[in-house]
Amino acid sequence: SYPWTRCLEYVKEGSVDSILSLYRTAGRENFLYFVSEPLGTDQNVLFTHHESGYDFNGDLKSLAGETIIIARNNFYGNDFENADFIKKYEANNTSQIIEMVVRGRLPLGISSRLPLIHVAKTMKLNEKIKILLPPVSSEPLYMGFTKAKGEKYKDIADQMARAINIFKGSEKYKKIMAKHNF
């Protein structure tokens, strides 16, 4: 797998045709045709070392003056992006954020919940972190097609939206969602 920034660059320049699961932002609208039907929803959550005393009450203003580790070129919802009272320290990816939090470099990180859980388990550090709830945001996830290769990809995005919509009405989709507690 590639770093997220490189993935975005590849789809922007047209080296790859599409990208998923990503948030729809104004900046990404410049180089992607987004499929209008979201793939699902993801939560952005704060996390800390499992022994820390940090809590989060859902109010970003309660974090004024704190430094939170973020992954470069990731989006954590408009409220977080506009929270200029929070300092943001950029890391390359989720695994680097986890390592920095576990090693005590900074006390708070933010990540999409499902990738955070997966990466922490893969690193065998899932017992060393504590996810703070409620989520900072819940955002729809989309698939996007490159604009670098022309209008035909807009048509493909429209076709994909119809296919996703049909699939979401199927029994198979319902079983998958139930299996994964969605």
mmCIF file of the C-alpha atoms, coordinates in Angstrom:
data_MODEL
# 
_entry.id   MODEL 
# 
loop_
_atom_site.group_PDB 
_atom_site.id 
_atom_site.type_symbol 
_atom_site.label_atom_id 
_atom_site.label_alt_id 
_atom_site.label_comp_id 
_atom_site.label_asym_id 
_atom_site.label_entity_id 
_atom_site.label_seq_id 
_atom_site.pdbx_PDB_ins_code 
_atom_site.Cartn_x 
_atom_site.Cartn_y 
_atom_site.Cartn_z 
_atom_site.occupancy 
_atom_site.B_iso_or_equiv 
_atom_site.pdbx_formal_charge 
_atom_site.auth_seq_id 
_atom_site.auth_comp_id 
_atom_site.auth_asym_id 
_atom_site.auth_atom_id 
_atom_site.pdbx_PDB_model_num 
ATOM 1   C CA . SER A 1 1   ? 0.000   0.000  0.000   1.00 0.00 ? 1   SER A CA 1 
ATOM 2   C CA . TYR A 1 2   ? 1.037   3.584  -0.598  1.00 0.00 ? 2   TYR A CA 1 
ATOM 3   C CA . PRO A 1 3   ? 0.967   6.623  1.674   1.00 0.00 ? 3   PRO A CA 1 
ATOM 4   C CA . TRP A 1 4   ? -2.338  8.492  1.390   1.00 0.00 ? 4   TRP A CA 1 
ATOM 5   C CA . THR A 1 5   ? -0.688  11.605 -0.055  1.00 0.00 ? 5   THR A CA 1 
ATOM 6   C CA . ARG A 1 6   ? 0.818   9.544  -2.888  1.00 0.00 ? 6   ARG A CA 1 
ATOM 7   C CA . CYS A 1 7   ? -2.540  7.871  -3.567  1.00 0.00 ? 7   CYS A CA 1 
ATOM 8   C CA . LEU A 1 8   ? -4.156  11.291 -3.927  1.00 0.00 ? 8   LEU A CA 1 
ATOM 9   C CA . GLU A 1 9   ? -1.369  12.446 -6.249  1.00 0.00 ? 9   GLU A CA 1 
ATOM 10  C CA . TYR A 1 10  ? -1.704  9.355  -8.440  1.00 0.00 ? 10  TYR A CA 1 
ATOM 11  C CA . VAL A 1 11  ? -5.429  9.860  -8.952  1.00 0.00 ? 11  VAL A CA 1 
ATOM 12  C CA . LYS A 1 12  ? -4.954  13.610 -9.437  1.00 0.00 ? 12  LYS A CA 1 
ATOM 13  C CA . GLU A 1 13  ? -2.413  13.119 -12.241 1.00 0.00 ? 13  GLU A CA 1 
ATOM 14  C CA . GLY A 1 14  ? -4.368  10.222 -13.762 1.00 0.00 ? 14  GLY A CA 1 
ATOM 15  C CA . SER A 1 15  ? -1.852  7.450  -13.020 1.00 0.00 ? 15  SER A CA 1 
ATOM 16  C CA . VAL A 1 16  ? -4.786  5.613  -11.441 1.00 0.00 ? 16  VAL A CA 1 
ATOM 17  C CA . ASP A 1 17  ? -8.431  5.870  -12.429 1.00 0.00 ? 17  ASP A CA 1 
ATOM 18  C CA . SER A 1 18  ? -10.201 5.892  -9.072  1.00 0.00 ? 18  SER A CA 1 
ATOM 19  C CA . ILE A 1 19  ? -9.789  6.037  -5.327  1.00 0.00 ? 19  ILE A CA 1 
ATOM 20  C CA . LEU A 1 20  ? -11.899 5.021  -2.368  1.00 0.00 ? 20  LEU A CA 1 
ATOM 21  C CA . SER A 1 21  ? -12.865 5.457  0.583   1.00 0.00 ? 21  SER A CA 1 
ATOM 22  C CA . LEU A 1 22  ? -12.414 9.175  0.937   1.00 0.00 ? 22  LEU A CA 1 
ATOM 23  C CA . TYR A 1 23  ? -14.188 12.242 2.194   1.00 0.00 ? 23  TYR A CA 1 
ATOM 24  C CA . ARG A 1 24  ? -15.638 14.694 -0.275  1.00 0.00 ? 24  ARG A CA 1 
ATOM 25  C CA . THR A 1 25  ? -13.909 18.061 0.112   1.00 0.00 ? 25  THR A CA 1 
ATOM 26  C CA . ALA A 1 26  ? -13.849 21.231 -1.997  1.00 0.00 ? 26  ALA A CA 1 
ATOM 27  C CA . GLY A 1 27  ? -10.151 20.713 -2.751  1.00 0.00 ? 27  GLY A CA 1 
ATOM 28  C CA . ARG A 1 28  ? -10.700 17.159 -3.966  1.00 0.00 ? 28  ARG A CA 1 
ATOM 29  C CA . GLU A 1 29  ? -13.626 18.274 -6.151  1.00 0.00 ? 29  GLU A CA 1 
ATOM 30  C CA . ASN A 1 30  ? -10.999 20.018 -8.298  1.00 0.00 ? 30  ASN A CA 1 
ATOM 31  C CA . PHE A 1 31  ? -9.506  16.720 -9.493  1.00 0.00 ? 31  PHE A CA 1 
ATOM 32  C CA . LEU A 1 32  ? -12.153 14.060 -8.833  1.00 0.00 ? 32  LEU A CA 1 
ATOM 33  C CA . TYR A 1 33  ? -15.587 13.152 -10.104 1.00 0.00 ? 33  TYR A CA 1 
ATOM 34  C CA . PHE A 1 34  ? -17.248 11.874 -6.957  1.00 0.00 ? 34  PHE A CA 1 
ATOM 35  C CA . VAL A 1 35  ? -19.761 9.057  -7.039  1.00 0.00 ? 35  VAL A CA 1 
ATOM 36  C CA . SER A 1 36  ? -22.890 10.746 -5.673  1.00 0.00 ? 36  SER A CA 1 
ATOM 37  C CA . GLU A 1 37  ? -23.928 7.747  -3.558  1.00 0.00 ? 37  GLU A CA 1 
ATOM 38  C CA . PRO A 1 38  ? -21.720 7.378  -0.451  1.00 0.00 ? 38  PRO A CA 1 
ATOM 39  C CA . LEU A 1 39  ? -20.145 3.994  0.203   1.00 0.00 ? 39  LEU A CA 1 
ATOM 40  C CA . GLY A 1 40  ? -20.868 4.328  3.900   1.00 0.00 ? 40  GLY A CA 1 
ATOM 41  C CA . THR A 1 41  ? -20.057 6.493  6.900   1.00 0.00 ? 41  THR A CA 1 
ATOM 42  C CA . ASP A 1 42  ? -16.908 6.719  8.966   1.00 0.00 ? 42  ASP A CA 1 
ATOM 43  C CA . GLN A 1 43  ? -16.194 8.249  12.339  1.00 0.00 ? 43  GLN A CA 1 
ATOM 44  C CA . ASN A 1 44  ? -13.177 10.364 13.138  1.00 0.00 ? 44  ASN A CA 1 
ATOM 45  C CA . VAL A 1 45  ? -12.089 9.720  16.719  1.00 0.00 ? 45  VAL A CA 1 
ATOM 46  C CA . LEU A 1 46  ? -9.496  11.045 19.092  1.00 0.00 ? 46  LEU A CA 1 
ATOM 47  C CA . PHE A 1 47  ? -7.294  8.525  20.848  1.00 0.00 ? 47  PHE A CA 1 
ATOM 48  C CA . THR A 1 48  ? -4.666  8.556  23.531  1.00 0.00 ? 48  THR A CA 1 
ATOM 49  C CA . HIS A 1 49  ? -2.364  6.231  25.478  1.00 0.00 ? 49  HIS A CA 1 
ATOM 50  C CA . HIS A 1 50  ? -4.438  3.687  27.383  1.00 0.00 ? 50  HIS A CA 1 
ATOM 51  C CA . GLU A 1 51  ? -3.061  4.923  30.731  1.00 0.00 ? 51  GLU A CA 1 
ATOM 52  C CA . SER A 1 52  ? -3.674  8.617  30.111  1.00 0.00 ? 52  SER A CA 1 
ATOM 53  C CA . GLY A 1 53  ? -6.319  10.523 31.955  1.00 0.00 ? 53  GLY A CA 1 
ATOM 54  C CA . TYR A 1 54  ? -7.618  12.261 28.841  1.00 0.00 ? 54  TYR A CA 1 
ATOM 55  C CA . ASP A 1 55  ? -11.337 12.470 28.250  1.00 0.00 ? 55  ASP A CA 1 
ATOM 56  C CA . PHE A 1 56  ? -13.327 14.090 25.463  1.00 0.00 ? 56  PHE A CA 1 
ATOM 57  C CA . ASN A 1 57  ? -16.820 15.462 25.993  1.00 0.00 ? 57  ASN A CA 1 
ATOM 58  C CA . GLY A 1 58  ? -17.566 16.118 22.314  1.00 0.00 ? 58  GLY A CA 1 
ATOM 59  C CA . ASP A 1 59  ? -16.799 19.844 22.490  1.00 0.00 ? 59  ASP A CA 1 
ATOM 60  C CA . LEU A 1 60  ? -13.728 20.708 20.423  1.00 0.00 ? 60  LEU A CA 1 
ATOM 61  C CA . LYS A 1 61  ? -13.325 23.921 22.408  1.00 0.00 ? 61  LYS A CA 1 
ATOM 62  C CA . SER A 1 62  ? -12.427 21.772 25.422  1.00 0.00 ? 62  SER A CA 1 
ATOM 63  C CA . LEU A 1 63  ? -9.228  20.931 23.488  1.00 0.00 ? 63  LEU A CA 1 
ATOM 64  C CA . ALA A 1 64  ? -8.127  24.567 23.111  1.00 0.00 ? 64  ALA A CA 1 
ATOM 65  C CA . GLY A 1 65  ? -4.341  24.776 23.272  1.00 0.00 ? 65  GLY A CA 1 
ATOM 66  C CA . GLU A 1 66  ? -3.835  21.023 22.874  1.00 0.00 ? 66  GLU A CA 1 
ATOM 67  C CA . THR A 1 67  ? -1.652  19.579 20.115  1.00 0.00 ? 67  THR A CA 1 
ATOM 68  C CA . ILE A 1 68  ? -3.247  16.729 18.189  1.00 0.00 ? 68  ILE A CA 1 
ATOM 69  C CA . ILE A 1 69  ? -1.354  14.479 15.787  1.00 0.00 ? 69  ILE A CA 1 
ATOM 70  C CA . ILE A 1 70  ? -3.015  14.295 12.372  1.00 0.00 ? 70  ILE A CA 1 
ATOM 71  C CA . ALA A 1 71  ? -2.149  12.372 9.207   1.00 0.00 ? 71  ALA A CA 1 
ATOM 72  C CA . ARG A 1 72  ? -0.992  14.550 6.327   1.00 0.00 ? 72  ARG A CA 1 
ATOM 73  C CA . ASN A 1 73  ? -3.696  15.290 3.731   1.00 0.00 ? 73  ASN A CA 1 
ATOM 74  C CA . ASN A 1 74  ? -6.445  13.606 5.752   1.00 0.00 ? 74  ASN A CA 1 
ATOM 75  C CA . PHE A 1 75  ? -9.785  15.264 6.474   1.00 0.00 ? 75  PHE A CA 1 
ATOM 76  C CA . TYR A 1 76  ? -11.413 15.067 9.899   1.00 0.00 ? 76  TYR A CA 1 
ATOM 77  C CA . GLY A 1 77  ? -14.609 17.035 9.339   1.00 0.00 ? 77  GLY A CA 1 
ATOM 78  C CA . ASN A 1 78  ? -15.192 20.754 8.869   1.00 0.00 ? 78  ASN A CA 1 
ATOM 79  C CA . ASP A 1 79  ? -15.433 21.549 12.582  1.00 0.00 ? 79  ASP A CA 1 
ATOM 80  C CA . PHE A 1 80  ? -12.035 20.002 13.288  1.00 0.00 ? 80  PHE A CA 1 
ATOM 81  C CA . GLU A 1 81  ? -10.449 21.509 10.177  1.00 0.00 ? 81  GLU A CA 1 
ATOM 82  C CA . ASN A 1 82  ? -11.671 24.974 11.232  1.00 0.00 ? 82  ASN A CA 1 
ATOM 83  C CA . ALA A 1 83  ? -10.655 24.594 14.900  1.00 0.00 ? 83  ALA A CA 1 
ATOM 84  C CA . ASP A 1 84  ? -7.761  27.068 14.810  1.00 0.00 ? 84  ASP A CA 1 
ATOM 85  C CA . PHE A 1 85  ? -7.560  26.939 18.613  1.00 0.00 ? 85  PHE A CA 1 
ATOM 86  C CA . ILE A 1 86  ? -6.133  23.403 18.356  1.00 0.00 ? 86  ILE A CA 1 
ATOM 87  C CA . LYS A 1 87  ? -2.517  22.875 17.307  1.00 0.00 ? 87  LYS A CA 1 
ATOM 88  C CA . LYS A 1 88  ? -2.087  20.169 14.681  1.00 0.00 ? 88  LYS A CA 1 
ATOM 89  C CA . TYR A 1 89  ? 1.110   18.178 14.272  1.00 0.00 ? 89  TYR A CA 1 
ATOM 90  C CA . GLU A 1 90  ? 1.409   16.319 10.954  1.00 0.00 ? 90  GLU A CA 1 
ATOM 91  C CA . ALA A 1 91  ? 2.484   12.695 10.746  1.00 0.00 ? 91  ALA A CA 1 
ATOM 92  C CA . ASN A 1 92  ? 2.778   10.612 7.603   1.00 0.00 ? 92  ASN A CA 1 
ATOM 93  C CA . ASN A 1 93  ? 0.104   8.025  8.397   1.00 0.00 ? 93  ASN A CA 1 
ATOM 94  C CA . THR A 1 94  ? -1.993  6.334  11.070  1.00 0.00 ? 94  THR A CA 1 
ATOM 95  C CA . SER A 1 95  ? 0.756   3.939  12.172  1.00 0.00 ? 95  SER A CA 1 
ATOM 96  C CA . GLN A 1 96  ? 3.076   6.872  12.829  1.00 0.00 ? 96  GLN A CA 1 
ATOM 97  C CA . ILE A 1 97  ? 0.363   8.631  14.856  1.00 0.00 ? 97  ILE A CA 1 
ATOM 98  C CA . ILE A 1 98  ? -0.159  5.466  16.934  1.00 0.00 ? 98  ILE A CA 1 
ATOM 99  C CA . GLU A 1 99  ? 3.572   5.110  17.603  1.00 0.00 ? 99  GLU A CA 1 
ATOM 100 C CA . MET A 1 100 ? 3.874   8.751  18.643  1.00 0.00 ? 100 MET A CA 1 
ATOM 101 C CA . VAL A 1 101 ? 0.936   8.478  21.051  1.00 0.00 ? 101 VAL A CA 1 
ATOM 102 C CA . VAL A 1 102 ? 2.069   5.145  22.535  1.00 0.00 ? 102 VAL A CA 1 
ATOM 103 C CA . ARG A 1 103 ? 5.628   6.439  23.017  1.00 0.00 ? 103 ARG A CA 1 
ATOM 104 C CA . GLY A 1 104 ? 4.357   9.596  24.691  1.00 0.00 ? 104 GLY A CA 1 
ATOM 105 C CA . ARG A 1 105 ? 5.618   12.066 22.100  1.00 0.00 ? 105 ARG A CA 1 
ATOM 106 C CA . LEU A 1 106 ? 2.223   13.800 22.148  1.00 0.00 ? 106 LEU A CA 1 
ATOM 107 C CA . PRO A 1 107 ? -0.844  12.684 24.099  1.00 0.00 ? 107 PRO A CA 1 
ATOM 108 C CA . LEU A 1 108 ? -3.582  12.900 21.455  1.00 0.00 ? 108 LEU A CA 1 
ATOM 109 C CA . GLY A 1 109 ? -4.041  11.621 17.924  1.00 0.00 ? 109 GLY A CA 1 
ATOM 110 C CA . ILE A 1 110 ? -6.994  11.590 15.557  1.00 0.00 ? 110 ILE A CA 1 
ATOM 111 C CA . SER A 1 111 ? -7.914  8.992  12.957  1.00 0.00 ? 111 SER A CA 1 
ATOM 112 C CA . SER A 1 112 ? -10.762 7.352  11.134  1.00 0.00 ? 112 SER A CA 1 
ATOM 113 C CA . ARG A 1 113 ? -12.055 4.774  13.610  1.00 0.00 ? 113 ARG A CA 1 
ATOM 114 C CA . LEU A 1 114 ? -11.994 1.598  11.490  1.00 0.00 ? 114 LEU A CA 1 
ATOM 115 C CA . PRO A 1 115 ? -8.501  2.088  10.039  1.00 0.00 ? 115 PRO A CA 1 
ATOM 116 C CA . LEU A 1 116 ? -7.243  3.058  13.509  1.00 0.00 ? 116 LEU A CA 1 
ATOM 117 C CA . ILE A 1 117 ? -8.501  -0.197 15.007  1.00 0.00 ? 117 ILE A CA 1 
ATOM 118 C CA . HIS A 1 118 ? -7.105  -2.247 12.100  1.00 0.00 ? 118 HIS A CA 1 
ATOM 119 C CA . VAL A 1 119 ? -3.670  -0.590 12.087  1.00 0.00 ? 119 VAL A CA 1 
ATOM 120 C CA . ALA A 1 120 ? -3.344  -0.729 15.888  1.00 0.00 ? 120 ALA A CA 1 
ATOM 121 C CA . LYS A 1 121 ? -4.138  -4.474 15.854  1.00 0.00 ? 121 LYS A CA 1 
ATOM 122 C CA . THR A 1 122 ? -1.670  -5.063 13.021  1.00 0.00 ? 122 THR A CA 1 
ATOM 123 C CA . MET A 1 123 ? 1.009   -3.224 15.026  1.00 0.00 ? 123 MET A CA 1 
ATOM 124 C CA . LYS A 1 124 ? -0.002  -5.205 18.149  1.00 0.00 ? 124 LYS A CA 1 
ATOM 125 C CA . LEU A 1 125 ? -0.592  -1.895 19.947  1.00 0.00 ? 125 LEU A CA 1 
ATOM 126 C CA . ASN A 1 126 ? -4.386  -2.011 20.204  1.00 0.00 ? 126 ASN A CA 1 
ATOM 127 C CA . GLU A 1 127 ? -4.167  -2.591 23.965  1.00 0.00 ? 127 GLU A CA 1 
ATOM 128 C CA . LYS A 1 128 ? -1.935  0.483  24.327  1.00 0.00 ? 128 LYS A CA 1 
ATOM 129 C CA . ILE A 1 129 ? -4.438  3.006  22.964  1.00 0.00 ? 129 ILE A CA 1 
ATOM 130 C CA . LYS A 1 130 ? -7.769  4.284  24.219  1.00 0.00 ? 130 LYS A CA 1 
ATOM 131 C CA . ILE A 1 131 ? -10.369 5.664  21.810  1.00 0.00 ? 131 ILE A CA 1 
ATOM 132 C CA . LEU A 1 132 ? -12.107 8.741  23.166  1.00 0.00 ? 132 LEU A CA 1 
ATOM 133 C CA . LEU A 1 133 ? -15.827 9.051  22.505  1.00 0.00 ? 133 LEU A CA 1 
ATOM 134 C CA . PRO A 1 134 ? -17.968 10.661 21.244  1.00 0.00 ? 134 PRO A CA 1 
ATOM 135 C CA . PRO A 1 135 ? -16.508 10.865 17.742  1.00 0.00 ? 135 PRO A CA 1 
ATOM 136 C CA . VAL A 1 136 ? -15.184 14.206 16.540  1.00 0.00 ? 136 VAL A CA 1 
ATOM 137 C CA . SER A 1 137 ? -17.257 13.743 13.376  1.00 0.00 ? 137 SER A CA 1 
ATOM 138 C CA . SER A 1 138 ? -19.165 11.220 11.320  1.00 0.00 ? 138 SER A CA 1 
ATOM 139 C CA . GLU A 1 139 ? -18.548 11.677 7.624   1.00 0.00 ? 139 GLU A CA 1 
ATOM 140 C CA . PRO A 1 140 ? -19.813 9.949  4.480   1.00 0.00 ? 140 PRO A CA 1 
ATOM 141 C CA . LEU A 1 141 ? -17.163 8.060  2.504   1.00 0.00 ? 141 LEU A CA 1 
ATOM 142 C CA . TYR A 1 142 ? -17.060 8.257  -1.268  1.00 0.00 ? 142 TYR A CA 1 
ATOM 143 C CA . MET A 1 143 ? -15.385 6.836  -4.320  1.00 0.00 ? 143 MET A CA 1 
ATOM 144 C CA . GLY A 1 144 ? -13.822 9.283  -6.748  1.00 0.00 ? 144 GLY A CA 1 
ATOM 145 C CA . PHE A 1 145 ? -12.688 9.058  -10.388 1.00 0.00 ? 145 PHE A CA 1 
ATOM 146 C CA . THR A 1 146 ? -9.880  11.101 -11.897 1.00 0.00 ? 146 THR A CA 1 
ATOM 147 C CA . LYS A 1 147 ? -10.699 14.198 -13.927 1.00 0.00 ? 147 LYS A CA 1 
ATOM 148 C CA . ALA A 1 148 ? -7.272  13.972 -15.588 1.00 0.00 ? 148 ALA A CA 1 
ATOM 149 C CA . LYS A 1 149 ? -8.580  11.492 -18.175 1.00 0.00 ? 149 LYS A CA 1 
ATOM 150 C CA . GLY A 1 150 ? -11.644 13.454 -19.207 1.00 0.00 ? 150 GLY A CA 1 
ATOM 151 C CA . GLU A 1 151 ? -15.423 13.509 -19.046 1.00 0.00 ? 151 GLU A CA 1 
ATOM 152 C CA . LYS A 1 152 ? -15.865 9.766  -19.619 1.00 0.00 ? 152 LYS A CA 1 
ATOM 153 C CA . TYR A 1 153 ? -14.980 9.282  -15.947 1.00 0.00 ? 153 TYR A CA 1 
ATOM 154 C CA . LYS A 1 154 ? -17.917 11.457 -14.911 1.00 0.00 ? 154 LYS A CA 1 
ATOM 155 C CA . ASP A 1 155 ? -20.158 8.982  -16.740 1.00 0.00 ? 155 ASP A CA 1 
ATOM 156 C CA . ILE A 1 156 ? -18.462 6.083  -14.955 1.00 0.00 ? 156 ILE A CA 1 
ATOM 157 C CA . ALA A 1 157 ? -18.999 7.830  -11.600 1.00 0.00 ? 157 ALA A CA 1 
ATOM 158 C CA . ASP A 1 158 ? -22.710 8.223  -12.436 1.00 0.00 ? 158 ASP A CA 1 
ATOM 159 C CA . GLN A 1 159 ? -22.976 4.534  -13.400 1.00 0.00 ? 159 GLN A CA 1 
ATOM 160 C CA . MET A 1 160 ? -21.216 3.535  -10.180 1.00 0.00 ? 160 MET A CA 1 
ATOM 161 C CA . ALA A 1 161 ? -23.664 5.629  -8.129  1.00 0.00 ? 161 ALA A CA 1 
ATOM 162 C CA . ARG A 1 162 ? -26.586 3.743  -9.653  1.00 0.00 ? 162 ARG A CA 1 
ATOM 163 C CA . ALA A 1 163 ? -24.904 0.379  -9.011  1.00 0.00 ? 163 ALA A CA 1 
ATOM 164 C CA . ILE A 1 164 ? -24.129 1.242  -5.378  1.00 0.00 ? 164 ILE A CA 1 
ATOM 165 C CA . ASN A 1 165 ? -27.699 2.396  -4.830  1.00 0.00 ? 165 ASN A CA 1 
ATOM 166 C CA . ILE A 1 166 ? -29.055 -0.900 -6.205  1.00 0.00 ? 166 ILE A CA 1 
ATOM 167 C CA . PHE A 1 167 ? -26.598 -2.924 -4.115  1.00 0.00 ? 167 PHE A CA 1 
ATOM 168 C CA . LYS A 1 168 ? -27.562 -1.054 -0.929  1.00 0.00 ? 168 LYS A CA 1 
ATOM 169 C CA . GLY A 1 169 ? -31.133 -2.289 -1.422  1.00 0.00 ? 169 GLY A CA 1 
ATOM 170 C CA . SER A 1 170 ? -30.064 -5.938 -1.645  1.00 0.00 ? 170 SER A CA 1 
ATOM 171 C CA . GLU A 1 171 ? -30.187 -8.683 0.969   1.00 0.00 ? 171 GLU A CA 1 
ATOM 172 C CA . LYS A 1 172 ? -26.467 -9.321 0.456   1.00 0.00 ? 172 LYS A CA 1 
ATOM 173 C CA . TYR A 1 173 ? -25.680 -5.736 1.478   1.00 0.00 ? 173 TYR A CA 1 
ATOM 174 C CA . LYS A 1 174 ? -27.884 -6.050 4.566   1.00 0.00 ? 174 LYS A CA 1 
ATOM 175 C CA . LYS A 1 175 ? -26.104 -9.262 5.586   1.00 0.00 ? 175 LYS A CA 1 
ATOM 176 C CA . ILE A 1 176 ? -22.674 -7.648 5.184   1.00 0.00 ? 176 ILE A CA 1 
ATOM 177 C CA . MET A 1 177 ? -23.745 -4.645 7.266   1.00 0.00 ? 177 MET A CA 1 
ATOM 178 C CA . ALA A 1 178 ? -25.196 -6.893 9.980   1.00 0.00 ? 178 ALA A CA 1 
ATOM 179 C CA . LYS A 1 179 ? -22.064 -9.081 10.039  1.00 0.00 ? 179 LYS A CA 1 
ATOM 180 C CA . HIS A 1 180 ? -19.870 -6.040 10.696  1.00 0.00 ? 180 HIS A CA 1 
ATOM 181 C CA . ASN A 1 181 ? -22.290 -4.365 13.150  1.00 0.00 ? 181 ASN A CA 1 
ATOM 182 C CA . PHE A 1 182 ? -23.231 -1.408 10.960  1.00 0.00 ? 182 PHE A CA 1 
# 
